[in-house]
Structures are given as C-alpha cells and as structure tokens.
Amino acid sequence: MTYTDLLRASVFITAAEATVLGTIAAVAANRDGETMIALVAAGWWLLALAIGVYLSRPQRAAAGVRDALARAKTATSLPEQSPARIAFTRLWPIAFTALAAGLLGVYFPGVAAVGAGYALIVSLAWHTREAAVLAIEQRDGVKFYVLPTPALRPVELVRAPGLRSDRALT
C-alpha cells in the first residue's frame, strides 16, 4: 500500500467518524431534550474546525511526514504487500474509537460530540499531508510504501523507484 493511499484512507475514515458521531450526538441530544449539550457541541465543533484548519497549513503537513519519509529504507523492488491487511492493521484504532464513542454516545451524547470534534481536527489536519508526500515523490521520482507494522508504532516506509515527472522545469 502506498503511503499516500494510507493517508487518504485515514482522512476519509476520520471524516466519516466525525460525521457519524456528530449525527449520533445530535439525535441523542434531541431525543433527551438536551439543548445545552447541542449548543456546547456546536461550539466545540466550530473550535475543532478552526484548530483543524490551523493545523493543516502546508508547513505543518511537511513537518508531519518529514520523520517518516526520512526514516524510509531504500529498496530496488516493491515490497510484498496486502493493502487491505496493512490498512486494517494501521487504521483499526480509528474504527475502535469511533465504535466506542458511538456506543457511549447513544446514552451520553456528550461523548459522541467530543469524539466528533477530535475526529474533525484529525481529518482536517491530515488532509494536506498527502499533497506533501506526492510533491516529494514527484520531485525525487520515488514512491513510498507502507510496511506492515502494528498501529501503535510509528509508520515504517520503504522508498522504491517510481516514475520521474517529464514536466519541463521553468
């Protein structure tokens, strides 16, 4: 699995988590007649939106992937991979937190509201990282692939030959 695909999947999954948890929070708060929870949740989501946009600046995106790309081992051939297994192994904590917050959010709407805000921050903060990695791949003519490692350890990458861009430099 390429690193850009893993980043893209992470953004989509956290955005979906934010949407589902926000819906659960809104429905549960409406069911219980908790207008205060709804108002606090709306304020938290606006704050989370601002934090996510702030953290998604291009400089932060480059800094966020710098260490992983610098530690990448060089290979002359593609590593053996099972993209589905690598994605599941790396992304299960996101699904676990979404499930836990969703189940708790049915009974305690505030839990789902807080979880939705954090998922929103992560999704917005990480959405520019793919572009940062793509820029380096195009510049250097390489592709970064994710090695199968546990989710709670830093991501390990391998740098494999890619196709250089044929664009003329101006």
Helices and strands as residue ranges (DSSP letters): H 3-32, H 35-55, H 58-70, E 73-74, H 83-107, H 109-126, H 129-140, E 142-146, E 157-161
